[in-house]
């Protein structure tokens, strides 16, 4: 009897979807849940956990905005969160681990997203109706200060670029880009040295939705277009005819910007731009992208730090299985995609320097601020130290000859801290996955089975409270009737 072992040891290419079996790289997978591919090249590793920062601020209310205010003059750092309420939204500040209300001066408009800009050691908060500023994150001003907040246009978002603040989303001039003066004696003005330009209105491209900056350009996003401003004039042609639905979907790359677009049916995805060209980068996870519910497009929120970029996209269903509170994750250096899932939905992200520790944090839909990629479990109010669910679904394989029936008699799995997992299989891509065995040993886990078919898919899944790594698996074929290519 001829026996052959087919090894699968490499997942360094991450998730790659919508590709023929014969063309799919052997180092890719069809799907992965809560597994990242950049931590140890070649292995799929469980993502880091999450933990509450402070306590829940307000039960069952959304975090409408989150920001770290950093004062370069005195080095103080204040984490600020805006929480929705019954009649108004309220700004809170984290003080010695406790969230404290900033009182009446820190109230904003109910249900409105809040965006922040820090400039001249002053933080400005805007929601399209109200504009307020603060020099300490506690006392908020509506009339004066170094940002001349009383004269500032009430926009939906703002950005500092080339020593001016730019504001957009000011009703009813939703195609207009406002800019402040250049600072004089440490202050800007919105009445002297200021101005505005109209960004190609009446072209049916939707309202301005966001602002970002890359070297040489201020990027101006509309629903269905991306414009550029170089400080003296806009360019007569669009950078591209796709835009983004909200400011939260735009995130930082190294010297580029990434953004989620839902401008047209065929263009839905994640894009990267340097201000001169734009390219879609989410093709490897297109099935996941197309599973995002259209009602969540304007709620997509992202984060980028030059090493990773990620976007919270809501609930999805993939391959007949539902996943909650999904975050798609992109590693810039390895260019690998991962799919993460959390116990709660994230609405906004920011970085936070806690003493000397740099953290990635998110605001959710339940009045909580949560640190990501910390520890090995997830914690939310009322449910602490939850194990993390994971799954790794390998590409379908026909073992070199799709037309020949094959029999698999043994499957051996190789893991690290994976003994709580189970192994599933699907044959000929026409039935659900069925469990075929458990992982009881990281090194010598042999599952005796009898799988007969033309194509085979292997899925490893489980719950873990430690750093689990999936190294790979072996297929043992006792009867081979044709040449099998590895």
Secondary structure as GFF3:
##gff-version 3
##sequence-region A 1 486
A	DSSP	beta_strand	4	8	.	.	.	ID=ss1
A	DSSP	beta_strand	14	15	.	.	.	ID=ss2
A	DSSP	beta_strand	28	33	.	.	.	ID=ss3
A	DSSP	beta_strand	35	36	.	.	.	ID=ss4
A	DSSP	beta_strand	44	46	.	.	.	ID=ss5
A	DSSP	beta_strand	50	52	.	.	.	ID=ss6
A	DSSP	beta_strand	63	70	.	.	.	ID=ss7
A	DSSP	beta_strand	77	83	.	.	.	ID=ss8
A	DSSP	beta_strand	88	95	.	.	.	ID=ss9
A	DSSP	beta_strand	98	101	.	.	.	ID=ss10
A	DSSP	three_ten_helix	104	106	.	.	.	ID=ss11
A	DSSP	beta_strand	107	109	.	.	.	ID=ss12
A	DSSP	beta_strand	115	119	.	.	.	ID=ss13
A	DSSP	beta_strand	122	126	.	.	.	ID=ss14
A	DSSP	beta_strand	131	134	.	.	.	ID=ss15
A	DSSP	beta_strand	140	141	.	.	.	ID=ss16
A	DSSP	three_ten_helix	149	151	.	.	.	ID=ss17
A	DSSP	beta_strand	157	161	.	.	.	ID=ss18
A	DSSP	beta_strand	164	168	.	.	.	ID=ss19
A	DSSP	beta_strand	176	179	.	.	.	ID=ss20
A	DSSP	beta_strand	195	198	.	.	.	ID=ss21
A	DSSP	beta_strand	208	214	.	.	.	ID=ss22
A	DSSP	beta_strand	217	222	.	.	.	ID=ss23
A	DSSP	beta_strand	225	229	.	.	.	ID=ss24
A	DSSP	three_ten_helix	247	249	.	.	.	ID=ss25
A	DSSP	beta_strand	250	252	.	.	.	ID=ss26
A	DSSP	beta_strand	257	261	.	.	.	ID=ss27
A	DSSP	three_ten_helix	265	267	.	.	.	ID=ss28
A	DSSP	beta_strand	269	273	.	.	.	ID=ss29
A	DSSP	beta_strand	278	280	.	.	.	ID=ss30
A	DSSP	three_ten_helix	283	285	.	.	.	ID=ss31
A	DSSP	alpha_helix	286	290	.	.	.	ID=ss32
A	DSSP	three_ten_helix	294	299	.	.	.	ID=ss33
A	DSSP	beta_strand	301	304	.	.	.	ID=ss34
A	DSSP	beta_strand	308	318	.	.	.	ID=ss35
A	DSSP	beta_strand	321	331	.	.	.	ID=ss36
A	DSSP	beta_strand	336	341	.	.	.	ID=ss37
A	DSSP	beta_strand	346	354	.	.	.	ID=ss38
A	DSSP	beta_strand	357	364	.	.	.	ID=ss39
A	DSSP	beta_strand	369	372	.	.	.	ID=ss40
A	DSSP	beta_strand	378	380	.	.	.	ID=ss41
A	DSSP	beta_strand	383	386	.	.	.	ID=ss42
A	DSSP	beta_strand	388	394	.	.	.	ID=ss43
A	DSSP	beta_strand	406	416	.	.	.	ID=ss44
A	DSSP	beta_strand	422	427	.	.	.	ID=ss45
A	DSSP	beta_strand	434	438	.	.	.	ID=ss46
A	DSSP	beta_strand	445	453	.	.	.	ID=ss47
A	DSSP	beta_strand	456	464	.	.	.	ID=ss48
A	DSSP	beta_strand	469	477	.	.	.	ID=ss49
###
